[in-house]
Amino acid sequence: MFNKSILFSAILNSVFLVSTPCFAESAEFAIYNQAPSIPPQIRAPSEYSPAVSIHAIGDQIYQCTVTKETYSWVLQGPDAKLLDMNGHQVGKHYLGPTWEFNGNNRLGGKIIKRLNVDGNKAIAWLLIKVVTSHGNGLYSGVNFINRINTKGGLAPSIVCDANHLGSEKRVAYTADYIFYK
């Protein structure tokens, strides 16, 4: 004979899983149970599946430089906190690009595809190939990373000229990073 409370719990859990969005949250990260909607131009190869999602909040750092008498703001790299679904910091994102997580996991990547989704309002969405991986744990075995849902982070709108040469400006940005195994 079936235990009615166990059966009810199983039915309730299955309804919950079907009605939840594309990820289930835990104390440290979101784990995907189905593929998020990623534009085809920046999708990871189909043999890889989304495993973890992290939110980033911080700055894109630009420096005023001159090349062949042309002044421009050049991206130096990010400086961002990596947050779980509850807003707790689980790591940091910096030049490389590099993602360093609590527990000594670290990933280094190389940008392989860009997609300007909101060209004049936010930095591009990206597909990144992981080229270095250190440590064991949740992030070991990650092969690709998407940067999506970007807000801000574009080069400064102030003039870059001889008066600003060498100066750095920080521009606030947020993004979501999806890690594929």
Secondary structure as UniProt FT lines:
FT   HELIX           4..19
FT   STRAND          23..25
FT   STRAND          30..32
FT   HELIX           40..42
FT   TURN            46..47
FT   STRAND          50..67
FT   TURN            68..69
FT   STRAND          70..83
FT   TURN            85..86
FT   STRAND          89..94
FT   TURN            95..97
FT   STRAND          98..101
FT   TURN            102..104
FT   STRAND          105..115
FT   TURN            119..121
FT   STRAND          125..134
FT   TURN            138..141
FT   STRAND          144..152
FT   TURN            162..166
FT   STRAND          168..180
//
